[in-house]
Amino acid sequence: MSGAISSQERIYHIFGVPLRTGSFFPGNENDAQAYREVQILQRLEVAGCQVRDEGDLQLPSYLPHHNIAPIKNWPGPRIAWDYVSEHIRPFLQQPGHIPLLLGCDCSMVVGGVQALSELNWRPIHVLYIDGHIDGVAPQAHECVSAAAMGLWLITQQSPFWPGPLLDPSQITVIGWHDALGSTWEEAGSYSLSRLRETGAREIAQQALQGIADEATILLHFDIDVISKHAMPAAYATDEAGLNLAEARTLLNVLLSDPRIALIEVAEYAALRDLELSYASTIVDLLVGALGTKNNVAKP
């Protein structure tokens, strides 16, 4: 368990997750390769991190693709969650070993929660950094992607995922500007406007202070929390969003917390980044937050 492990002792295990079954359109199904091409391993190592590349998870090739309500491509997302959970669990069982999932869509938060819950550890808390509140409830008359439903699925009884369920108080959404019509409780969330009023560092500190000391944290980072101007390579871009300085400050504070056990970086679309400049920007953010040689310089 990473709670008693210093940042210098952490070992990050990079997994590519070639998955878009939770999304509507192609574009984010092989993104880990882009991160590798901009040398994520080497750059993390230079920053003082211990890191291992575990390759891409070999998700089943038979995952369905359809537009049948209520969940697009079902049961593809569930198959992927089970597969990823099974393969990262052995790493989660080792103190200080932190899986870093690259290339997944936002539905993978369900697989991450599943993996942590199966270990019967301390209480789980999800830090969900996203431009949207992905708490959309499935409707029989409408086909919606699982990527928009992750928070609903892990907090509500349903036939789509057996749980165990989290209480909404175990989830903190940070940076959102669009609730997607969900009825998510706002008490445990920090909107973009609130972040701008209070400051990114203060919001990050407040979020961490609101988490039980004995908790284990899954940090989910959807890059669409960053504005289209600063990050046009997000799967779902929007003019609203964080600037890079705000994103950097958030990640620097949140990822330094010793309770971090699992990291997901979601919704980068390599097809929108042919020169890989934005993949490099994302790596810069991760290196700045995870690196141990430049902790003093963190904002």
Secondary structure, 3 states (H helix, E strand, C coil): CHHHCCCCCCEEEEEECCCCCCCCCCCCCCCHHHHHHCCHHHHHHHCCCEEEEEEECCCCCCCCCCCCCCECCCCHHHHHHHHHHHHHHHHHCCCCEEEEEEEECCCHHHHHHHHHHCCCCCCEEEEEECCECCCCCCECCECECHHHCHHHHCCCCECCECCCCCCHHHEEEEEECECCCCCCCCCCEEEHHHHHHHCHHHHHHHHHHCCCCCCEEEEEEEHHHECCCCCCCECCCCCCCECHHHHHHHHHHHCCCCCEEEEEEECECHHHCCCCHHHHHHHHHHHHHHCCCCHHHCC
